């Protein structure tokens, strides 16, 4: 799922005709989708599950890996100016032995045993809580790399982070990614490798970031209490692994569309029914005083079925389908 590794190093790239600024190209290589998930390393530090979660800290924006936008495999990605309020649900993957100690998009060496991750559009560095929606395990990681750039994957986790979410065997998991802000009393980091820049680069005007469809207030679960955010390991599971856990959603679905007009939702539902997608239905909710009609497919039992349905939807022109909770 990786590109040529040379792209992971800071360098100047030509994005399009007329682009005048030279900036750091953030991508790192992707292995082909047909390549099996790499096996865990033969040697690993003891008690991987005991590696603590990252604690959000005030850090300067990295001078590398934060261009206003960049192109990978024919797609343009716009780096967000802020991570505040970011929530996304989808499929997580992980990367490990083949990239250990190789430079990340921020210029830091990748440490597969640290609690880190790669993301396509969040500003670097950023802190996020990643929750495995299939088993309730939840961790906090520091995002310091770009990727993944294959399929519908929304985040690439380090080996240790994936281990704590219990997703090494399958290679992927359905997750929620939620940004976290630094605790109030955290001191700023000097960040030897992440030198501050004069100002965060703005996103390109009149263009939307290529991220999953924003999650509405009705879909998003209530925010975690402040003390839970500040102390991610406060609620560990009964197994003694030190991994935080949250209740597992009753069911997971794919949202194929959302409309204010019920007739549009009905038309899409009728178009999809009988197409081999599974159960298709319309769910209506009042959101910020407006009634919305959302076309859902599911429940979806696993990543393989999620991938199959999303790929089928893309073939009929629905390119913004995303994971949704019951």
C-alpha positions in Angstrom: 0.0 0.0 0.0 2.9 2.4 -0.2 4.3 4.8 -2.7 8.0 5.3 -3.6 9.7 5.9 -0.2 11.6 8.9 -1.6 8.4 10.9 -1.5 8.3 10.7 2.3 11.3 13.0 2.7 10.9 16.8 2.7 11.3 18.0 -0.9 9.9 20.5 -3.4 7.4 19.1 -5.8 5.4 20.5 -8.7 1.7 20.2 -8.0 0.2 21.9 -11.0 0.9 24.5 -13.5 0.9 28.0 -12.0 1.9 26.8 -8.5 4.5 29.2 -7.3 5.3 28.0 -3.9 7.6 25.1 -3.2 6.7 23.0 -0.2 7.4 19.6 1.5 5.7 16.7 -0.2 4.2 14.6 2.6 3.4 11.2 1.1 5.2 8.1 2.2 5.2 4.9 0.1 2.1 2.6 -0.1 2.3 -1.1 -0.6 0.0 -2.5 -3.3 -3.4 -3.4 -2.0 -2.8 -7.1 -3.0 0.2 -7.4 -0.7 -0.5 -9.4 2.5 -0.4 -7.6 5.8 3.2 -7.7 7.1 3.7 -10.1 10.0 4.5 -8.7 13.4 8.3 -8.4 14.0 10.1 -11.4 15.5 11.4 -9.2 18.3 9.4 -6.5 20.1 9.8 -4.7 23.4 8.1 -6.4 26.3 4.5 -5.4 27.3 3.6 -3.5 24.1 0.1 -3.0 25.6 1.8 -1.2 28.6 3.2 1.6 26.3 1.3 4.7 27.5 -1.1 6.7 25.3 0.2 10.0 24.1 -0.9 13.0 26.1 -1.9 16.0 24.0 0.7 18.8 24.3 1.0 22.3 22.8 3.4 21.9 19.9 4.4 24.2 17.1 3.2 23.3 13.6 5.8 21.3 11.8 7.6 23.1 9.0 7.5 19.9 7.0 4.5 17.9 5.9 2.1 20.8 6.1 1.7 22.3 2.5 -1.5 24.0 1.7 -2.3 21.0 -0.5 -0.6 18.1 -2.2 -1.3 15.5 -4.9 -1.0 11.7 -4.6 -2.1 9.2 -7.2 -4.3 11.7 -9.0 -6.0 13.0 -5.9 -5.5 16.4 -4.3 -5.6 16.7 -0.5 -5.9 20.0 1.4 -4.2 20.2 4.8 -6.6 21.5 7.4 -5.6 24.7 9.1 -6.8 23.3 12.5 -7.7 20.0 14.0 -10.3 21.4 16.4 -13.6 19.6 16.2 -12.4 16.9 13.7 -14.3 13.6 13.8 -14.2 10.9 11.2 -15.3 7.3 11.0 -14.0 4.7 8.6 -11.3 2.0 8.3 -7.9 2.1 10.0 -4.8 0.2 8.8 -1.3 -0.1 10.3 2.3 0.0 9.1 5.3 -1.4 10.8 8.6 -3.4 10.2 9.2 -2.2 6.7 9.1 1.5 7.7 10.7 1.4 11.2 13.2 4.3 11.6 12.4 5.7 8.1 11.8 9.4 8.1 8.1 10.5 8.4 6.5 13.5 6.7 7.5 15.8 9.7 11.2 14.7 9.4 11.1 12.6 12.5 12.1 8.9 12.3 9.1 6.5 12.4 9.1 4.5 15.6 6.8 1.5 15.2 6.8 1.0 19.0 5.6 4.6 19.7 1.9 5.7 19.8 1.8 7.5 16.5 -0.2 7.6 13.3 -0.4 8.9 9.7 -3.3 11.0 8.4 -4.0 12.6 5.0 -5.3 16.0 6.0 -4.8 16.8 9.7 -2.2 19.4 10.5 1.1 17.9 11.7 1.5 17.2 14.5 -2.0 16.5 15.9 -3.4 14.3 18.7 -6.4 12.1 18.1 -8.3 9.5 20.0 -8.8 6.4 17.9 -11.6 4.0 19.0 -12.0 0.5 17.6 -15.8 0.4 17.0 -15.7 -3.4 16.8 -14.3 -4.1 20.3 -14.5 -0.8 22.2 -10.7 -0.4 22.6 -9.6 3.2 22.6 -6.2 4.9 22.4 -4.6 8.3 22.0 -1.9 8.8 19.3 0.2 11.6 17.9 -0.2 12.1 14.2 3.2 12.9 12.6 3.0 11.4 9.1 0.9 11.4 5.9 -1.1 8.5 4.6 -2.7 6.1 3.9 -3.4 6.7 0.3 -5.1 3.4 -0.7 -8.9 2.8 -0.8 -11.1 4.2 1.9 -8.5 4.0 4.7 -8.7 7.1 7.0 -5.7 6.5 9.3 -2.5 4.4 9.4 -1.5 3.4 12.9 1.9 2.4 14.3 2.5 -1.3 15.2 2.0 -0.6 19.0 -1.1 1.5 18.5 -2.6 -1.3 16.3 -1.7 -3.9 18.8 -3.5 -2.0 21.6 -6.6 -1.8 19.4 -6.3 -5.6 18.8 -6.2 -5.2 15.0 -2.8 -6.7 14.0 -4.2 -10.1 12.9 -6.8 -8.6 10.6 -4.7 -5.7 9.5 -7.7 -3.3 9.5 -10.5 -2.2 11.8 -13.5 0.1 11.7 -12.7 3.1 13.9 -13.6 6.6 15.0 -11.0 9.3 14.9 -11.6 12.3 17.1 -9.2 15.2 17.6 -8.0 16.1 21.0 -6.8 19.4 22.3 -3.9 19.9 24.7 -4.7 19.8 28.4 -4.9 23.3 30.0 -1.7 23.0 32.0 0.6 21.4 29.4 3.8 23.3 28.7 4.7 24.1 25.1 7.3 21.7 23.5 10.4 23.1 22.0 10.1 20.5 19.2 13.6 20.2 17.9 12.5 18.5 14.6 9.2 20.5 14.3 10.5 24.0 14.0 7.7 26.7 14.2 6.8 28.4 11.0 5.6 32.0 10.8 2.0 31.1 10.4 0.0 27.9 9.6 -0.4 27.6 5.9 -4.0 28.3 4.8 -6.0 25.9 2.9 -6.5 26.5 -0.8 -9.4 28.9 -1.4 -12.7 27.7 -2.8 -11.7 24.0 -2.3 -13.0 21.5 0.2 -10.6 19.1 1.9 -10.8 15.5 0.7 -12.0 13.9 3.9 -15.0 11.9 4.8 -18.4 13.6 4.8 -18.6 15.6 8.1 -20.4 13.8 10.9 -23.5 15.6 12.0 -24.4 16.4 15.6 -27.0 13.7 15.6 -24.6 11.0 14.5 -21.7 11.9 16.8 -21.6 10.4 20.3 -21.5 12.8 23.2 -18.0 14.1 23.8 -15.9 12.4 26.5 -15.7 14.1 29.9 -12.8 16.5 30.2 -11.0 14.3 32.8 -11.3 11.3 30.4 -9.7 13.3 27.6 -6.9 14.5 29.8 -6.2 11.1 31.3 -6.8 8.6 28.4 -5.8 5.6 30.5 -8.1 6.4 33.3 -10.7 3.8 32.3 -8.7 0.6 31.5 -10.3 -2.7 30.7 -10.7 -5.5 33.1 -7.9 -7.6 31.5 -5.3 -5.3 33.0 -3.8 -4.4 29.6 -4.1 -0.7 30.4 -6.1 0.0 27.2 -9.1 2.3 27.6 -12.5 0.9 26.6 -15.8 2.4 25.6 -19.2 0.8 24.9 -19.3 -0.9 21.5 -22.0 0.5 19.1 -25.0 -1.7 18.7 -24.5 -1.7 14.9 -22.4 -0.1 12.2 -23.9 1.1 8.9 -22.8 2.8 5.6 -24.4 6.2 4.9 -25.0 6.5 1.2 -26.6 10.0 1.3 -28.4 12.6 3.4 -31.2 14.8 2.2 -33.5 17.5 3.5 -36.2 16.4 1.0 -37.6 12.9 1.8 -38.4 12.3 -1.9 -34.7 12.5 -2.8 -33.9 10.0 0.0 -36.7 7.7 -1.2 -35.4 7.8 -4.8 -31.9 6.9 -3.7 -33.2 4.0 -1.5 -35.2 2.6 -4.4 -32.2 2.9 -6.7 -30.0 0.9 -4.4 -32.5 -1.7 -3.3 -32.0 -5.0 -5.2 -28.5 -4.0 -6.2 -26.8 -6.5 -3.9 -25.9 -3.9 -1.2 -27.8 -5.5 1.6 -30.6 -3.9 3.6 -31.2 -0.3 2.5 -33.5 2.0 4.5 -34.1 5.7 5.3 -33.5 7.1 8.8 -34.8 10.5 9.6 -33.5 12.8 12.5 -34.0 16.4 13.4 -30.6 18.1 13.3 -30.2 21.7 14.4 -33.9 22.3 13.8 -33.9 20.7 10.4 -35.2 17.2 9.6 -32.7 15.2 7.6 -33.3 11.9 5.8 -30.3 9.6 5.6 -30.0 6.6 3.4 -28.3 3.8 5.3 -27.1 0.3 4.3 -26.5 -2.4 6.8 -25.7 -3.4 9.4 -22.2 -4.0 8.3 -20.4 -6.8 10.1 -16.8 -6.2 9.2 -14.2 -4.3 7.1 -14.5 -6.7 4.1 -18.2 -6.1 3.7 -17.7 -2.4 4.2 -15.1 -2.3 1.4 -17.3 -4.4 -0.9 -20.3 -2.1 -0.5 -18.3 1.2 -0.7 -16.6 0.0 -3.9 -20.0 -1.0 -5.4 -21.4 2.5 -4.5 -18.5 4.2 -6.2 -19.2 2.3 -9.4 -22.7 3.9 -9.5 -21.3 7.4 -8.8 -21.7 7.6 -5.0 -18.3 8.6 -3.8 -19.0 10.1 -0.4 -20.3 7.0 1.4 -19.0 6.7 5.0 -19.3 4.7 8.2 -22.1 5.6 10.5 -23.4 4.5 13.9 -26.8 3.2 14.7 
